[in-house]
């Protein structure tokens, strides 16, 4: 991606996150220009004021320039990684089925739009997988049945460690952020699924970093998993204040390593 285009996108990201728009999430007291505090919606009518970390001036980006790594493990004392999607259009495109053996994820659309998470349905206890075990790929049954949960703007979705999942956008999203806690391996694998059309190659190279991606969709039982998932709610747990307090604690620990 050209440097000028990158600068323009970063300017737009900063403008929305630090100034706010009419349809943006509300803010709480105690914020600063470089560390705003957002009022986020949780389950059962609960809310939480999350103080955001500072952003890198020159973030890394993915192959297509659509995702910016605003914080990495190297500048958070190894506690988390943070990516920002400046804009994601509604539609069928999204990540391939995958899981993170060591990372808990927080999905937060900060302005508008709706994110739809896909994972195991809530019809049975949520199953996490140990390293080396990949459903639907290496002799294990796929994740079935599938389910979904919607995460509207200003809310927080939780991706449980070692639980297969993916997502799509059902309403255009502006400033969609994802925290990887801890996110070792994600920085190293973020471009791999786009670098090859060979499912074995991609699965092998992403698995080495503990984040196996499945280009065949076999992890979820085949290409029609999204249609099947709409029949059930996801088994992913609702985000609680305890989850958010953990994230805030990790953000503050990571501030000790901010450059400059």
Secondary structure, 3 states (H helix, E strand, C coil): CCHHHHHHHHHHHHHHHHHCCCCCCCECCCCECCECEEEEECHHHCEEEEECCCCCCCCEECCCCCEEEEECHHHCCCCEEEEEEEEECCECCCCCEECCCCCEEEEEEEEEEEEEEEEEECCCCCCCCCCCCCECCCCECCCCCEEEEEEECCEEEEECCCCCEEEEEEEEEEEEEEEEECCCCHHHHCCHHHHCCCHHHHHHHHHCCCCCEECCCHHHCCCCHHHHHCCCEECCCCCCHHHHHHHHHHHHHHHCCCCC
